[in-house]
Amino acid sequence: MEIGVIGLGHMGIGIARNIAKAGHRLTVWNRDPAKTDALVAEGAVRAASPAEAAQGELVVTMLANDAAVEAVTFGEKGILQANSRAIHVSMSTIAPTLVTRLDTAHREAGMRFLSAPVFGRPDVAAAGALNIVAAGDADLIAACQPLFEAIGQRVFPVGDRPEQANIVKLSGNFMILAAVESFAEAMALGEKNGVAPATFVEVMTETLFGGRSHRVYGEILAEQRFRPAGFTAPLGLKDMNLVASLANDSRVPMPVLGVIRDHLLSAMAREGEDLDWSGLALAVRADAGL
């Protein structure tokens, strides 16, 4: 297939490389053109604009926030000006309300849109082992299978409305940070009473909490390895703010969410914004006098 990738950050670069490795024709665009150099040297085509990147069969966007997605879609020489039948596969973690707008705008422009955010840190993206949450028309999900096979290990269809995928993604990110928050609190309790963090993590992950999030983040917390960030604290806060907006609109109380947001803010205020999102544990430790 001919596939464009827009956004070559920590996640996008791994996705793009795996698309090329699978034998697809790859076109890339990034706001900073220098980030396309390595892929172009490996055989990719550099697009001059998002619209040019959307001239193939599929165009993937993997961008940091709503504003970036809006810019490459609605802006000058954006995706909606591509005059093509490409399927826009949005893999960014963005507001469900924006996803609904994007779906409507693509239909009005005679284009097609699918929401397919992913679970997995940059190392998982590089390994081609992402879990993909897809929502939209079933025929579009089927048409994107070659892409999904190149970058992921499993696809989870969650509904026929594109925003449903982003609701699942945001809820999942909340659950990850809720796990980090509870792990950090429990580790602080143990540490203040003489239990080594690594020992506590081993017991928990080998008995009651053996899932990937607890194993990955338990090790990070025990080692206090919050740099370099796999996913930065500001991006984590952005996601939690999106969850808060969704919860408010849905009239769903989420008291744990407030604790997580406060600890993210506190950790960033103390330690800077290059911190991994799991660095909220530093705020937990500080509150505990550690």
C-alpha positions in Angstrom: 0.0 0.0 0.0 1.0 3.6 -0.3 0.9 5.1 3.2 1.6 8.6 4.5 2.7 9.3 8.1 2.3 12.7 9.6 4.1 13.2 12.9 7.5 11.7 13.5 7.9 12.0 17.3 8.8 9.2 19.6 5.8 7.1 18.5 5.5 8.2 14.9 9.0 7.3 14.0 8.6 3.7 15.1 5.3 3.4 13.3 6.7 4.8 10.1 9.7 2.5 10.2 7.6 -0.6 10.6 5.3 0.5 7.7 8.4 0.6 5.5 9.8 -2.7 6.8 6.5 -4.3 5.9 7.1 -3.3 2.3 4.6 -0.5 2.0 5.5 2.7 0.1 6.1 5.3 2.7 5.6 9.1 2.5 6.4 11.2 5.5 5.7 14.8 6.7 6.8 16.5 9.9 6.5 20.1 11.0 10.3 20.1 11.5 11.5 18.6 8.2 14.8 17.5 9.8 12.9 14.7 11.5 12.2 13.2 8.1 15.9 13.0 7.1 16.6 9.5 8.5 13.5 8.0 7.0 14.2 9.6 3.6 17.7 8.2 3.7 16.1 4.8 4.3 13.9 5.1 1.2 10.8 7.1 2.3 9.5 10.1 0.3 9.4 13.5 2.0 6.1 15.2 1.4 6.0 19.0 1.1 2.7 19.3 3.0 0.2 17.2 4.9 -2.0 17.3 1.7 0.8 15.7 -0.3 1.3 13.1 2.4 -2.4 12.2 2.0 -2.2 11.3 -1.7 -1.9 7.6 -1.1 -4.3 5.0 0.1 -3.9 5.7 3.8 -2.5 8.6 5.8 -1.7 8.2 9.5 -1.5 11.1 12.0 0.3 10.6 15.2 0.5 14.0 16.9 0.9 15.4 20.4 -2.4 17.2 20.8 -5.7 18.6 19.4 -4.1 21.7 18.0 -1.5 19.8 16.0 -4.2 17.5 14.5 -6.4 20.5 13.6 -3.5 22.2 12.0 -2.5 19.4 9.7 -6.2 18.6 8.9 -7.9 21.9 8.5 -4.9 24.2 7.9 -3.4 25.4 4.6 -2.4 22.5 2.4 -3.9 20.2 5.1 -5.3 16.7 4.7 -8.8 17.9 3.7 -7.2 19.8 0.8 -5.7 16.6 -0.6 -8.5 15.9 -3.0 -7.9 12.2 -2.6 -9.8 9.1 -1.4 -7.2 8.3 1.3 -8.4 7.0 4.6 -7.2 9.3 7.4 -6.2 7.0 10.3 -6.0 9.2 13.4 -3.8 7.5 16.0 -3.4 10.6 18.2 -4.8 10.8 21.7 -7.3 13.7 21.2 -10.6 14.9 22.5 -13.6 12.8 21.4 -15.4 16.0 20.4 -12.6 16.7 17.9 -12.8 13.2 16.5 -16.5 13.8 15.8 -15.6 17.0 14.0 -12.9 15.3 12.0 -15.3 12.5 10.9 -17.9 15.0 9.8 -15.4 17.1 7.9 -13.9 14.2 6.1 -17.3 13.0 5.0 -18.2 16.4 3.7 -14.9 16.6 1.8 -15.6 13.2 0.2 -12.8 11.6 2.2 -12.8 8.8 4.8 -11.8 8.8 8.5 -11.0 6.2 11.1 -10.0 6.7 14.7 -7.3 4.2 15.8 -5.3 5.3 18.9 -2.8 2.9 20.3 -1.6 1.5 23.6 2.2 1.1 24.0 5.2 3.2 24.8 7.8 4.2 22.1 9.7 0.9 22.6 6.6 -1.0 21.8 5.9 1.1 18.7 9.5 0.4 17.5 8.9 -3.3 18.0 5.7 -3.3 16.0 3.8 -4.6 18.9 1.2 -1.8 19.5 -2.4 -2.6 20.6 -4.7 -0.7 18.4 -8.2 0.5 19.4 -10.3 1.2 16.3 -13.7 2.7 15.8 -15.5 3.6 12.7 -17.0 1.9 9.6 -16.2 -1.8 9.6 -15.1 -1.7 6.0 -12.6 1.0 6.8 -11.2 -1.1 9.7 -10.9 -4.0 7.2 -9.2 -1.8 4.6 -6.6 -0.7 7.2 -5.6 -4.3 8.2 -2.3 -4.2 6.3 -1.3 -1.1 8.2 -2.4 -2.6 11.5 -0.5 -5.8 10.8 2.7 -3.8 10.1 2.6 -1.8 13.4 0.7 -3.8 15.9 0.0 -7.1 17.6 -3.8 -6.8 17.9 -6.7 -4.7 16.8 -9.7 -4.1 19.1 -12.8 -2.8 17.3 -14.8 -0.9 19.9 -17.7 0.7 17.9 -18.9 2.3 14.7 -18.5 5.9 16.0 -14.9 7.0 15.7 -15.0 8.9 19.0 -15.6 5.7 20.9 -12.0 4.6 20.2 -10.7 7.8 21.8 -13.0 7.4 24.8 -11.5 3.9 25.4 -8.0 5.3 24.9 -8.4 8.1 27.4 -10.1 5.8 29.9 -7.1 3.4 29.5 -4.6 6.2 30.1 -6.5 7.2 33.2 -6.3 3.6 34.4 -2.5 3.5 33.8 -1.9 6.6 35.9 -4.4 5.3 38.6 -2.2 2.2 38.7 1.0 4.3 39.0 -0.6 6.5 41.7 -1.7 3.5 43.8 1.6 1.8 43.3 3.5 4.9 44.3 1.4 5.4 47.4 1.8 1.8 48.5 5.6 1.8 47.8 5.9 4.9 49.9 4.1 3.3 52.8 6.3 0.3 52.5 9.5 2.3 52.2 8.8 4.4 55.3 8.5 1.1 57.2 11.7 -0.5 56.0 10.5 -2.4 52.9 12.8 -1.9 49.9 10.9 -0.6 46.8 12.4 -3.4 44.6 11.3 -6.0 47.0 7.8 -4.6 47.2 7.5 -4.5 43.4 8.7 -8.1 43.1 6.1 -9.3 45.6 3.2 -7.4 43.9 4.1 -8.2 40.3 4.7 -11.9 41.0 1.4 -12.3 42.9 -1.6 -10.0 42.6 -0.5 -7.4 40.0 1.3 -9.1 37.1 -0.1 -7.1 34.2 2.1 -5.1 31.8 1.4 -1.7 33.4 2.3 -2.8 36.9 5.4 -4.6 35.7 6.7 -1.8 33.5 5.9 1.1 35.9 6.7 -0.8 39.0 10.3 -1.2 37.8 10.4 2.5 36.8 9.1 3.6 40.2 11.5 1.3 42.1 14.5 2.6 40.2 13.1 6.2 40.1 13.9 6.1 36.4 11.8 9.0 35.2 14.2 10.3 32.5 14.4 10.1 29.6 10.6 10.1 29.3 8.8 7.5 27.3 5.7 9.7 27.6 6.1 13.1 29.2 4.3 14.4 32.2 2.8 17.4 30.2 1.3 15.0 27.7 0.0 12.9 30.6 -1.6 16.0 32.1 -3.1 16.9 28.7 -4.7 13.5 28.6 -6.0 13.7 32.1 -7.5 17.1 31.3 -9.3 15.5 28.3 -10.6 12.8 30.7 -11.8 15.5 33.1 -13.6 17.3 30.3 -15.2 14.0 29.1 -16.2 13.1 32.7 -17.7 16.5 33.2 -19.8 16.3 30.0 -20.8 12.8 30.9 -21.6 13.6 34.6 -19.3 10.9 35.9 -17.5 11.7 39.2 -13.8 10.6 39.1 -12.2 11.6 42.4 -9.0 9.7 41.8 -8.5 11.8 38.6 -8.1 14.9 40.7 -5.4 13.3 42.8 -3.5 12.2 39.7 -3.7 15.7 38.1 -2.5 17.4 41.2 0.4 15.0 41.6 1.4 15.5 37.9 1.3 19.3 38.4 3.3 19.1 41.6 5.9 16.8 40.1 6.4 19.1 37.1 6.6 22.2 39.3 9.4 20.5 41.3 11.2 18.5 38.7 10.6 20.1 35.3 8.5 19.1 32.2 10.9 16.6 30.7 9.8 14.1 33.3 8.1 10.8 32.4 4.4 10.8 33.3 5.0 8.2 35.9 7.2 10.8 37.7 4.0 11.8 39.5 5.4 9.3 42.0 7.9 12.0 43.0 5.1 14.1 44.3 3.7 11.1 46.2 7.1 10.6 47.8 7.5 14.3 48.6 4.1 14.3 50.3 5.3 11.3 52.4 8.5 13.0 53.4 10.7 10.8 51.3 
